[in-house]
Amino acid sequence: MNKFMGLREQEKTAFFIDGANLYKAARNLGFDIDYKSLLAKAQDGCQLIRASYYTAIQEDRDQDYSPLRPLVDWLDYNGYTMVTKITREFTDAQGRKRYKGSTDVELVVDMMLLADKLDHLVLFSGNGDFRRLIEAIQSKGVRVTIVSTVKSSPPMASDDLRRQADSFIDLADLENVIGRRGGAPRKPKPAADYDDDFEDEYEDDFEDVD
């Protein structure tokens, strides 16, 4: 067995990354993901069929630009399958412009469509809403690994999701392996007011617009 995330060389494997959820988990632990290293280690450790990244993107109609776009473009050109959706713009009760969106449905559909071709599926998300999905994938004989964290406060990984998975890997234990080095160290942030849907998920970059 490969030491990296329990990957096995002979297994057909796919990575499914809930972008907003993984971003929050890593941010709350105080580091960034080195996606180049993650992909390279996955390709070395198994028969990687696909690595898919799901995220909603805020496109400001006034600026026609999203701060998330550079990451999305880099991933798209460097081996990841990108599934994106433009967020819905709305005005809250205080009259502020806000954004909301989710790619959960797309992730669920793609996992079900690919499951019959896999031996192992790795889901980067702690969203408990995926528990029934994982159960359905396992019924097809597919081994499922969940990557999230219980070492943030509050924990980012649902207990139901952890119990359903064949194995759980805490993202904090991967920091020295796929953590991005060279940048200014971040102070871990508490995962307060957690919301699985995108709504100012990338609050370091996205701000309310008066």
C-alpha positions in Angstrom: 0.0 0.0 0.0 1.3 3.5 -0.9 1.9 5.6 2.2 0.3 8.7 0.6 -3.4 8.7 1.6 -3.6 4.9 1.5 -3.4 4.9 -2.3 -2.8 1.6 -4.1 -0.9 1.3 -7.3 -3.3 -1.1 -8.9 -6.5 0.8 -8.1 -8.4 3.0 -10.5 -8.9 6.1 -8.4 -10.6 9.5 -8.8 -10.2 12.6 -6.7 -13.3 14.9 -6.2 -12.5 18.2 -4.6 -15.2 20.4 -3.0 -13.3 23.6 -3.6 -15.0 25.9 -1.1 -15.0 23.3 1.6 -11.4 22.4 1.1 -10.4 26.0 1.0 -12.1 26.7 4.3 -10.6 23.6 6.0 -7.0 24.5 4.9 -7.5 28.1 5.8 -8.8 27.2 9.2 -5.7 25.1 9.7 -3.4 27.9 8.6 -2.0 26.7 5.3 -2.6 26.6 1.5 -2.8 23.5 -0.7 0.0 22.8 -3.1 -2.2 21.4 -5.9 0.8 20.6 -8.1 2.3 18.4 -5.4 -1.1 16.8 -4.6 -1.6 15.8 -8.2 1.9 14.5 -8.7 1.7 12.3 -5.6 -1.7 11.0 -6.6 -0.5 10.0 -10.1 2.6 8.3 -8.6 0.5 6.4 -6.0 -2.4 5.0 -8.1 -4.0 4.7 -11.5 -5.5 8.2 -11.3 -8.5 8.4 -13.7 -9.5 12.0 -12.9 -9.0 14.8 -10.4 -12.0 17.1 -10.4 -12.3 20.5 -8.7 -15.7 22.0 -8.1 -16.3 25.6 -7.2 -18.7 28.5 -7.6 -17.1 31.7 -9.0 -18.1 35.2 -8.1 -18.0 37.3 -11.3 -18.5 41.0 -10.4 -20.6 42.5 -13.2 -19.0 45.9 -12.6 -15.5 44.6 -12.7 -15.9 41.4 -14.9 -13.3 39.7 -12.8 -13.1 37.1 -10.0 -10.2 36.8 -7.5 -10.6 33.1 -7.8 -10.1 33.0 -11.6 -6.2 32.7 -11.5 -6.5 29.5 -9.4 -9.2 28.1 -11.6 -7.3 28.8 -14.7 -4.1 27.3 -13.3 -5.8 24.1 -12.2 -7.5 23.8 -15.6 -4.2 24.0 -17.4 -2.4 21.7 -15.0 -4.2 18.4 -15.0 -7.4 19.1 -13.1 -10.9 18.8 -14.5 -12.7 22.0 -13.6 -16.4 22.2 -12.9 -17.5 25.8 -12.1 -20.7 27.8 -11.7 -21.3 31.5 -11.6 -22.7 32.6 -8.3 -26.1 34.2 -8.0 -26.1 37.9 -7.0 -28.6 39.1 -4.4 -29.1 42.0 -2.0 -29.5 41.2 1.7 -31.7 42.8 4.3 -29.1 45.5 4.9 -29.0 46.4 1.2 -25.5 44.9 0.7 -24.7 43.0 -2.5 -24.0 39.3 -1.7 -23.3 36.2 -3.7 -24.5 32.6 -3.3 -23.9 29.4 -5.3 -23.1 25.7 -5.0 -21.7 22.9 -7.2 -22.9 20.1 -4.9 -25.3 18.7 -7.5 -22.7 18.6 -10.2 -20.3 16.8 -7.9 -22.9 14.2 -6.9 -23.9 13.5 -10.5 -20.3 13.2 -11.7 -19.4 10.8 -8.8 -22.3 8.5 -9.6 -21.5 8.5 -13.3 -17.8 7.6 -12.7 -18.3 5.2 -9.8 -18.7 2.0 -12.0 -15.2 2.6 -13.4 -13.4 3.0 -10.1 -11.9 1.0 -7.3 -11.2 3.9 -5.0 -12.8 7.4 -4.7 -11.3 10.2 -2.6 -13.6 13.1 -1.6 -12.1 16.3 -0.3 -15.0 17.6 1.8 -16.4 17.4 5.2 -20.0 18.2 4.1 -22.4 15.8 5.9 -24.9 16.1 3.1 -22.7 13.8 1.1 -23.1 10.8 3.5 -25.9 9.2 1.5 -23.9 9.7 -1.7 -20.9 7.9 -0.2 -23.2 5.0 0.9 -24.5 4.7 -2.6 -20.9 4.7 -4.1 -19.8 2.0 -1.6 -22.8 -0.2 -2.6 -21.0 -0.4 -6.1 -17.9 -1.9 -4.4 -15.9 1.3 -4.4 -13.7 2.1 -1.5 -14.2 5.7 -0.3 -11.7 8.0 1.5 -12.8 11.3 3.0 -10.2 14.1 3.4 -11.2 17.0 5.8 -10.4 18.0 9.3 -11.6 17.6 12.9 -8.7 19.7 14.2 -10.3 23.0 13.5 -12.7 24.7 15.9 -15.4 23.7 15.3 -14.5 20.6 13.3 -15.1 20.8 9.5 -15.8 17.1 9.0 -19.3 15.7 9.7 -19.3 12.8 12.1 -21.8 11.0 10.0 -19.6 11.4 6.9 -16.5 10.1 8.8 -18.4 7.1 10.1 -19.7 6.2 6.6 -16.3 6.4 4.8 -14.0 3.5 4.6 -11.2 5.7 5.8 -10.8 9.3 7.0 -7.7 11.4 6.6 -7.3 14.6 8.6 -6.1 17.4 6.3 -3.9 18.7 9.2 -1.8 15.5 8.9 -1.1 16.3 5.2 0.2 19.8 5.8 3.9 18.7 5.6 3.2 16.8 2.4 0.9 19.0 0.3 1.0 22.3 2.2 2.3 25.2 0.1 5.5 26.6 1.3 7.2 30.0 0.6 4.3 32.3 1.5 3.7 34.2 4.6 2.4 32.0 7.4 -1.3 32.2 8.1 -2.8 32.3 11.5 -5.4 29.5 11.8 -9.0 30.8 11.7 -12.0 29.4 13.5 -14.6 27.9 11.2 -17.4 30.0 12.6 -20.8 30.3 10.9 -20.0 27.4 8.6 -22.2 27.1 5.5 -21.8 24.4 2.9 -23.1 26.6 0.2 -20.9 29.3 -1.3 -21.8 32.7 0.3 -18.7 34.8 0.7 -16.8 31.5 1.0 -13.5 33.1 -0.1 -14.0 36.1 2.3 -10.2 36.9 2.2 -10.8 37.9 -1.4 -14.4 38.7 -1.7 -16.0 41.7 0.1 -19.5 43.1 0.3 -20.2 45.9 -2.2 -22.2 48.8 -1.0 
